[in-house]
Amino acid sequence: MSSAPSIASGSSGFLARKPYDAPSWTSHLDPIPSHIVSLGHLPTPIHRWELPNLPRGTEVWLKRDDLSGMQLSGNKVRKLEFLLADAVAQGADSIITIGGIQSNHCRASAVAAKYLGLDCYLILRTSKALVDKDPGLTGNLLVERLVGAQIELVSKEEYAKIGSVALTDLLKEKLLKKGRRPYVIPVGGSNSLGTCSRLISKAKGLGYAMNTIEELKFVKKVAEATGVILDPVYSGKAAYALLNDMAEHPQEWEGRKILFIHTGGLLGLYDKADQIAPSVGNWQRMELQESIRREDGIGKMF
């Protein structure tokens, strides 16, 4: 069990509990948040994104929410600032949340919970063939397991039949019987509190966490051209759809300035390594001649 949460109320620094001045558009929400816990390195930077083949006079600027914090990178941290402030206020000693096997939300929740001294229980959806096997240490799973999150696996069929709410309620009841005080965070942190920071992309493609080869090639092309690495679940698909629309209807984009929000999720690419591999073959054995004379630099190799 983790130690009790330690949050500096009134402080302005990292992990501080701060009053939240809710904007007018939150008036229909219930509850309206009164506080946040400072989890992200905010505000995140904005810079011009030099994408190739833009329509004439078009500028794309990039909001780097992927730089909100290495372990918490992405827009997920914005939701968790509200949700975990509420969890602590309610006296929770643990959190429960649910998502796909490579859920960025679940990884960010696990890390943020540990920052605040809370245990984390993750219900992760995987294939029927893998549900009874060790899930491994790829991508987000590595981070989740390093910080000690308890992983509960369910098959996609069980998830579809039972539903996310019933699954989290079931685990909550088990923990309550053990004397724990769990706080449930829904899929993706998507409730009225999480809505205060919601960012949505409609470029779903094949569906959640499913990619075409063309989308993954696009992610590689953008990384090689600009140094910006997009995730395959959200930002990569959104940028792919945006650039395709610009190519098909350039006259509608000429002279416009666009702000694109990079919502993070870099670790999700690890799950796509096999699909990406054919497009990243730029390596070779260095050619060396036996006659080369040895010469060391002044640095040390460890």
C-alpha positions as CSV (number, residue, x, y, z in Angstrom):
1,M,0.0,0.0,0.0
2,S,1.3,3.5,-0.8
3,S,1.9,6.1,1.8
4,A,-0.8,8.7,2.5
5,P,-1.1,11.5,-0.1
6,S,1.1,14.5,0.5
7,I,-0.1,17.6,-1.3
8,A,1.0,21.2,-0.5
9,S,-2.2,23.2,-0.3
10,G,-1.8,26.8,-1.3
11,S,1.6,26.2,-3.0
12,S,2.1,27.1,-6.6
13,G,4.6,24.3,-7.4
14,F,4.4,20.8,-8.8
15,L,1.9,18.5,-7.0
16,A,0.4,21.5,-5.3
17,R,-3.4,21.7,-4.7
18,K,-4.7,24.9,-6.2
19,P,-8.1,26.6,-6.3
20,Y,-9.8,26.4,-9.7
21,D,-11.5,29.4,-11.1
22,A,-14.1,27.6,-13.3
23,P,-14.9,29.4,-16.6
24,S,-18.5,30.2,-17.5
25,W,-18.9,27.3,-19.9
26,T,-18.6,24.8,-17.0
27,S,-21.8,26.0,-15.4
28,H,-23.8,23.0,-16.7
29,L,-21.4,20.5,-15.2
30,D,-22.1,18.6,-12.1
31,P,-19.9,18.7,-10.0
32,I,-18.1,21.9,-11.0
33,P,-14.5,21.4,-9.9
34,S,-13.2,23.7,-7.1
35,H,-9.5,22.6,-7.1
36,I,-6.8,20.9,-9.2
37,V,-3.6,19.2,-8.3
38,S,-0.7,20.5,-10.4
39,L,0.6,17.5,-12.3
40,G,1.7,18.9,-15.6
41,H,4.5,21.2,-16.7
42,L,2.2,23.8,-18.0
43,P,1.7,25.9,-20.1
44,T,3.2,23.7,-22.9
45,P,5.1,25.4,-25.7
46,I,3.8,26.4,-29.1
47,H,6.0,26.6,-32.2
48,R,5.7,26.7,-35.9
49,W,5.5,23.2,-37.5
50,E,7.4,23.1,-40.8
51,L,5.4,20.3,-42.5
52,P,6.2,19.6,-46.1
53,N,3.8,20.4,-49.0
54,L,1.5,22.7,-47.3
55,P,-0.9,24.8,-49.4
56,R,0.3,28.3,-50.4
57,G,0.6,30.7,-47.4
58,T,-0.6,28.1,-44.9
59,E,1.0,28.0,-41.5
60,V,0.7,25.2,-39.0
61,W,1.6,25.8,-35.4
62,L,2.0,23.0,-32.9
63,K,0.8,23.0,-29.3
64,R,3.1,20.6,-27.5
65,D,1.0,18.9,-24.9
66,D,3.3,15.9,-25.5
67,L,5.8,17.9,-23.4
68,S,3.6,18.2,-20.4
69,G,5.8,15.8,-18.5
70,M,7.8,12.8,-19.5
71,Q,5.9,10.1,-17.6
72,L,2.6,12.0,-17.9
73,S,3.0,13.4,-21.3
74,G,-0.1,14.4,-23.2
75,N,-3.5,15.9,-22.6
76,K,-4.3,13.1,-20.2
77,V,-2.5,15.0,-17.4
78,R,-5.0,17.9,-17.8
79,K,-7.9,15.6,-16.9
80,L,-6.0,13.9,-14.1
81,E,-5.4,17.3,-12.4
82,F,-9.1,17.6,-11.8
83,L,-9.9,13.9,-11.1
84,L,-7.1,13.2,-8.7
85,A,-7.8,16.4,-6.8
86,D,-11.3,15.1,-6.3
87,A,-9.9,11.6,-5.3
88,V,-7.7,13.1,-2.6
89,A,-10.5,15.4,-1.4
90,Q,-12.7,12.3,-0.9
91,G,-10.0,10.6,1.1
92,A,-9.2,7.9,-1.4
93,D,-6.3,5.6,-0.8
94,S,-6.3,4.1,-4.3
95,I,-7.7,4.6,-7.8
96,I,-9.3,2.3,-10.3
97,T,-9.4,3.0,-14.0
98,I,-9.9,1.0,-17.2
99,G,-8.8,1.0,-20.9
100,G,-7.0,-0.8,-23.7
101,I,-3.8,-2.8,-23.2
102,Q,-1.7,0.2,-24.4
103,S,-3.9,2.9,-22.9
104,N,-2.0,6.2,-22.4
105,H,-4.7,7.3,-20.0
106,C,-4.1,4.2,-17.8
107,R,-0.3,4.8,-17.8
108,A,-0.6,8.5,-16.9
109,S,-3.1,7.5,-14.1
110,A,-0.7,5.0,-12.7
111,V,2.1,7.5,-12.5
112,A,0.1,10.4,-11.2
113,A,-1.5,8.2,-8.5
114,K,2.0,7.2,-7.2
115,Y,3.0,10.9,-7.2
116,L,0.2,11.4,-4.7
117,G,0.8,8.3,-2.6
118,L,-2.2,6.4,-4.1
119,D,-2.2,2.8,-5.2
120,C,-3.5,2.1,-8.7
121,Y,-5.6,-0.7,-10.1
122,L,-5.8,-1.0,-13.9
123,I,-8.4,-3.1,-15.8
124,L,-6.9,-3.6,-19.2
125,R,-8.6,-4.9,-22.3
126,T,-6.7,-7.4,-24.4
127,S,-7.4,-10.2,-26.9
128,K,-9.0,-13.5,-25.9
129,A,-5.8,-15.4,-26.8
130,L,-3.7,-13.2,-24.5
131,V,-5.9,-12.6,-21.5
132,D,-4.5,-15.5,-19.4
133,K,-0.8,-14.7,-20.3
134,D,1.7,-12.2,-18.8
135,P,1.0,-9.0,-20.7
136,G,4.7,-8.2,-21.1
137,L,6.6,-5.0,-20.7
138,T,6.0,-3.1,-24.0
139,G,5.3,0.6,-24.1
140,N,2.8,1.8,-21.5
141,L,2.8,-1.6,-19.8
142,L,6.4,-1.2,-18.8
143,V,5.8,2.2,-17.1
144,E,2.6,0.9,-15.4
145,R,4.4,-2.2,-14.0
146,L,7.5,-0.2,-12.9
147,V,5.4,2.1,-10.7
148,G,3.6,-0.9,-9.2
149,A,0.1,-0.7,-10.7
150,Q,-2.0,-3.8,-10.2
151,I,-3.0,-5.1,-13.7
152,E,-6.3,-6.9,-14.1
153,L,-6.8,-8.3,-17.6
154,V,-10.1,-8.9,-19.3
155,S,-10.8,-10.0,-22.8
156,K,-12.3,-7.7,-25.5
157,E,-15.4,-10.0,-25.5
158,E,-15.8,-9.8,-21.7
159,Y,-15.4,-6.0,-21.9
160,A,-18.1,-5.8,-24.6
161,K,-20.5,-8.0,-22.7
162,I,-20.1,-6.6,-19.2
163,G,-19.1,-2.9,-19.9
164,S,-16.5,-0.6,-18.4
165,V,-18.8,0.7,-15.6
166,A,-19.8,-2.8,-14.3
167,L,-16.2,-3.9,-14.4
168,T,-14.8,-1.0,-12.4
169,D,-17.7,-1.3,-10.0
170,L,-16.9,-5.0,-9.5
171,L,-13.3,-4.3,-8.6
172,K,-14.4,-1.4,-6.4
173,E,-16.6,-3.6,-4.3
174,K,-13.8,-6.1,-3.9
175,L,-11.5,-3.4,-2.6
176,L,-14.1,-1.9,-0.3
177,K,-14.5,-5.3,1.3
178,K,-10.8,-5.3,2.0
179,G,-11.1,-2.0,3.8
180,R,-9.7,0.1,0.9
181,R,-11.0,3.5,-0.2
182,P,-10.9,3.3,-4.0
183,Y,-11.8,6.2,-6.4
184,V,-13.0,5.2,-9.8
185,I,-11.9,7.1,-12.9
186,P,-13.9,6.2,-16.0
187,V,-12.5,5.2,-19.4
188,G,-10.2,8.0,-20.6
189,G,-11.1,10.1,-17.6
190,S,-14.2,11.1,-19.5
191,N,-16.7,12.4,-16.9
192,S,-17.9,15.9,-16.0
193,L,-14.6,16.6,-14.1
194,G,-12.4,15.3,-16.9
195,T,-14.5,17.2,-19.5
196,C,-13.0,20.4,-18.2
197,S,-9.9,19.6,-20.3
198,R,-11.4,17.4,-23.0
199,L,-9.7,17.4,-26.5
200,I,-11.3,15.3,-29.2
201,S,-10.3,14.1,-32.6
202,K,-12.8,12.7,-35.1
203,A,-10.2,11.2,-37.4
204,K,-10.7,7.7,-36.1
205,G,-9.7,5.7,-39.2
206,L,-10.0,2.0,-38.7
207,G,-11.0,2.5,-35.0
208,Y,-9.3,3.0,-31.7
209,A,-5.6,2.0,-31.6
210,M,-6.0,0.5,-35.1
211,N,-3.8,1.8,-37.9
212,T,-3.4,1.5,-41.7
213,I,0.1,1.1,-43.1
214,E,-0.4,4.5,-44.7
215,E,-1.0,6.2,-41.3
216,L,2.1,4.7,-39.8
217,K,4.2,5.6,-42.9
218,F,2.9,9.2,-42.4
219,V,4.0,9.2,-38.8
220,K,7.5,8.1,-39.9
221,K,7.6,10.7,-42.7
222,V,6.6,13.6,-40.3
223,A,9.2,12.4,-37.8
224,E,11.9,12.4,-40.4
225,A,10.9,15.7,-41.9
226,T,10.3,17.7,-38.7
227,G,11.6,15.8,-35.7
228,V,8.1,15.6,-34.2
229,I,7.0,12.1,-33.3
230,L,3.2,11.6,-33.4
231,D,1.4,8.9,-31.6
232,P,-0.6,6.3,-33.6
233,V,-3.9,6.6,-31.7
234,Y,-4.8,10.3,-31.7
235,S,-2.4,12.9,-33.0
236,G,-1.0,10.8,-35.8
237,K,-4.4,10.0,-37.2
238,A,-5.6,13.6,-36.8
239,A,-2.5,15.0,-38.6
240,Y,-2.9,12.4,-41.3
241,A,-6.5,13.4,-41.9
242,L,-5.6,17.1,-41.8
243,L,-2.8,16.8,-44.4
244,N,-4.9,14.6,-46.7
245,D,-7.7,17.2,-46.6
246,M,-5.2,20.0,-47.4
247,A,-3.9,18.0,-50.4
248,E,-7.5,17.3,-51.6
249,H,-8.8,20.9,-51.0
250,P,-5.8,23.2,-51.0
251,Q,-7.8,26.2,-51.9
252,E,-9.8,25.9,-48.7
253,W,-6.5,26.1,-46.6
254,E,-4.5,28.7,-48.5
255,G,-3.3,31.5,-46.3
256,R,-4.8,30.1,-43.1
257,K,-3.0,29.7,-39.7
258,I,-3.8,26.4,-37.9
259,L,-3.0,25.4,-34.3
260,F,-2.6,21.7,-34.0
261,I,-2.6,20.1,-30.5
262,H,-0.2,17.2,-30.0
263,T,-1.9,15.2,-27.3
264,G,1.1,13.0,-26.6
265,G,1.1,9.2,-26.4
266,L,4.6,8.4,-27.7
267,L,4.8,5.1,-25.8
268,G,1.9,3.7,-27.9
269,L,4.3,3.5,-30.8
270,Y,6.1,0.6,-29.2
271,D,3.1,-1.6,-29.8
272,K,3.3,-0.8,-33.5
273,A,7.0,-1.6,-33.9
274,D,6.5,-4.6,-36.1
275,Q,4.3,-2.6,-38.5
276,I,6.6,0.3,-38.6
277,A,9.8,-1.8,-39.0
278,P,9.8,-2.0,-42.8
279,S,9.9,1.8,-43.1
280,V,12.8,2.4,-40.7
281,G,15.5,0.3,-42.2
282,N,18.2,3.0,-42.3
283,W,21.1,1.2,-40.8
284,Q,24.2,-0.6,-42.0
285,R,27.4,-2.2,-40.6
286,M,30.1,0.5,-40.6
287,E,32.9,-0.3,-43.1
288,L,36.3,-0.4,-41.4
289,Q,39.8,-1.2,-42.7
290,E,42.3,-3.1,-40.7
291,S,44.9,-0.4,-41.5
292,I,43.1,2.4,-39.6
293,R,45.3,3.8,-36.9
294,R,43.9,3.9,-33.3
295,E,43.2,7.4,-32.0
296,D,41.2,8.1,-28.8
297,G,39.4,11.3,-27.9
298,I,39.5,13.1,-24.6
299,G,36.2,11.8,-23.4
300,K,35.6,8.5,-21.6
301,M,33.4,5.7,-22.7
302,F,31.4,4.0,-19.9
